[in-house]
């Protein structure tokens, strides 16, 4: 449920100056619910690099602070699927949860994909991440495939779920 108190959320493109805030946010929001890599430890890698450029990210700002991000990129460099965009990461600060930030980022990602000429958008989510799956489904994403037992975490196998939706109409 979205709470209305507090500052408004503004979504904008990421800028190089957001790197430190995004790196901290990324570390602070790490969770086995969604992460396929181990928890980050020092020395930390830069948030932006040749494969993770500021122009690939949208950020959510509340009260002057970066409180969330979504990464939207082509899934491959192939011309044959240049009409598709993929969400490859979405994070919201604990203090901003319950204010519609993730939904706003998701909708902005779809708008950005449409503006880039995409007609489809996809994402991958771990099967045990019920809150994320519910959010995606509420925004029109459907399960399009499942890779059973794709990941092994602490002795437990977890499915990788591919979800997608059209951006037409």
C-alpha positions as CSV (number, residue, x, y, z in Angstrom):
1,X,0.0,0.0,0.0
2,X,1.4,3.4,-0.9
3,X,1.7,5.9,1.9
4,X,1.2,9.5,1.0
5,X,3.2,11.3,3.7
6,X,6.7,12.7,3.0
7,X,8.3,14.2,0.0
8,X,7.4,13.4,-3.6
9,X,9.5,11.0,-5.6
10,X,11.1,12.3,-8.8
11,X,12.5,9.9,-11.4
12,X,15.4,11.1,-13.6
13,X,18.3,9.8,-15.6
14,X,21.4,8.9,-13.6
15,X,24.4,11.3,-13.7
16,X,28.0,10.5,-13.1
17,X,27.8,12.4,-9.8
18,X,25.3,9.8,-8.5
19,X,27.9,7.1,-8.5
20,X,28.7,7.2,-4.7
21,X,25.1,7.4,-3.7
22,X,24.2,4.5,-6.0
23,X,27.1,2.4,-4.8
24,X,26.0,2.9,-1.2
25,X,22.4,2.1,-2.1
26,X,23.4,-1.0,-4.0
27,X,25.4,-2.3,-1.0
28,X,22.7,-1.3,1.6
29,X,20.0,-3.1,-0.4
30,X,21.9,-6.3,-1.1
31,X,19.7,-9.3,-0.1
32,X,19.7,-13.0,-0.8
33,X,16.1,-12.5,-1.9
34,X,17.3,-11.0,-5.2
35,X,21.1,-11.2,-5.4
36,X,22.9,-13.9,-7.3
37,X,26.3,-12.6,-6.3
38,X,27.7,-12.7,-2.8
39,X,27.4,-9.7,-0.6
40,X,29.8,-6.9,-1.6
41,X,32.9,-6.6,0.6
42,X,35.8,-4.0,0.5
43,X,37.5,-3.0,-1.7
44,X,34.3,-2.2,-3.6
45,X,34.1,-2.1,-7.4
46,X,33.0,1.2,-9.0
47,X,29.2,1.3,-9.5
48,X,29.7,2.7,-13.1
49,X,32.0,1.0,-15.5
50,X,32.1,0.2,-19.3
51,X,29.1,-2.1,-19.0
52,X,27.1,-0.1,-16.4
53,X,26.9,3.4,-17.7
54,X,25.0,6.3,-16.1
55,X,22.7,6.5,-19.2
56,X,21.5,2.9,-18.5
57,X,20.0,3.9,-15.2
58,X,17.0,5.9,-13.9
59,X,17.2,7.1,-10.3
60,X,14.5,7.9,-7.8
61,X,15.1,11.0,-5.7
62,X,13.1,11.9,-2.6
63,X,13.9,14.8,-0.4
64,X,17.1,15.5,-2.4
65,X,18.5,11.9,-1.8
66,X,18.8,9.1,-4.3
67,X,16.6,6.4,-2.9
68,X,16.3,3.9,-5.8
69,X,17.4,2.9,-9.2
70,X,16.5,0.8,-12.2
71,X,18.8,-0.3,-15.0
72,X,17.3,-0.7,-18.4
73,X,19.4,-2.0,-21.3
74,X,19.2,-4.0,-24.5
75,X,19.4,-7.7,-23.5
76,X,22.1,-8.4,-26.1
77,X,24.1,-6.5,-28.7
78,X,22.2,-8.3,-31.5
79,X,20.3,-6.3,-34.1
80,X,17.7,-9.1,-34.1
81,X,16.4,-8.1,-30.7
82,X,17.1,-4.4,-30.6
83,X,13.4,-3.9,-30.1
84,X,13.6,-5.4,-26.6
85,X,14.8,-3.8,-23.4
86,X,15.6,-5.7,-20.2
87,X,15.5,-4.5,-16.6
88,X,18.8,-5.7,-15.1
89,X,18.5,-4.4,-11.5
90,X,16.0,-2.5,-9.4
91,X,16.7,-1.3,-5.9
92,X,14.9,0.9,-3.4
93,X,16.3,2.1,-0.1
94,X,14.6,0.7,3.0
95,X,13.6,4.2,4.1
96,X,11.7,4.7,0.9
97,X,9.8,1.4,0.7
98,X,6.1,1.6,0.8
99,X,5.9,4.9,-1.0
100,X,5.5,3.6,-4.5
101,X,9.1,4.2,-5.5
102,X,9.6,0.7,-7.1
103,X,6.4,1.1,-9.0
104,X,7.4,4.6,-10.2
105,X,10.8,3.3,-11.3
106,X,9.2,0.3,-13.1
107,X,6.8,2.6,-15.0
108,X,9.6,5.0,-15.9
109,X,11.7,2.1,-17.2
110,X,8.8,1.1,-19.5
111,X,8.5,4.7,-20.6
112,X,12.3,4.9,-21.3
113,X,12.1,1.6,-23.2
114,X,9.3,2.9,-25.4
115,X,11.1,6.1,-26.0
116,X,14.1,4.0,-27.1
117,X,11.9,2.3,-29.7
118,X,11.3,-0.9,-27.8
119,X,8.1,-2.9,-28.2
120,X,8.9,-5.5,-25.4
121,X,10.5,-5.4,-22.0
122,X,11.7,-8.4,-20.0
123,X,13.4,-9.1,-16.7
124,X,14.6,-12.0,-14.6
125,X,13.6,-12.5,-11.0
126,X,14.4,-15.3,-8.5
127,X,11.4,-17.5,-7.8
128,X,11.5,-16.9,-4.1
129,X,11.2,-13.1,-4.5
130,X,7.4,-13.0,-4.0
131,X,7.2,-9.2,-3.4
132,X,9.0,-8.4,-6.7
133,X,7.1,-10.9,-8.7
134,X,3.8,-9.5,-7.4
135,X,4.9,-5.9,-8.3
136,X,5.9,-7.0,-11.8
137,X,2.6,-8.9,-12.3
138,X,0.6,-5.9,-11.2
139,X,2.3,-3.9,-13.9
140,X,1.4,-6.4,-16.7
141,X,4.5,-8.6,-16.7
142,X,3.8,-12.3,-17.1
143,X,5.9,-15.4,-16.6
144,X,7.4,-16.4,-20.0
145,X,9.8,-19.0,-18.8
146,X,11.4,-20.7,-15.8
147,X,14.9,-22.1,-15.5
148,X,14.4,-24.7,-12.7
149,X,17.1,-24.9,-10.1
150,X,19.2,-22.4,-11.9
151,X,20.9,-21.1,-8.7
152,X,22.2,-22.7,-5.6
153,X,22.1,-20.6,-2.4
154,X,23.1,-22.1,1.0
155,X,22.3,-25.6,-0.2
156,X,18.9,-24.6,-1.7
157,X,18.1,-24.5,-5.4
158,X,16.2,-21.5,-6.7
159,X,14.5,-21.1,-10.0
160,X,15.3,-18.2,-12.4
161,X,12.0,-16.7,-13.7
162,X,11.8,-14.8,-17.0
163,X,9.0,-12.3,-17.1
164,X,8.0,-9.9,-19.9
165,X,5.3,-7.8,-21.4
166,X,4.6,-5.9,-24.5
167,X,5.0,-2.1,-24.6
168,X,2.6,-1.6,-27.5
169,X,-0.9,-0.2,-26.9
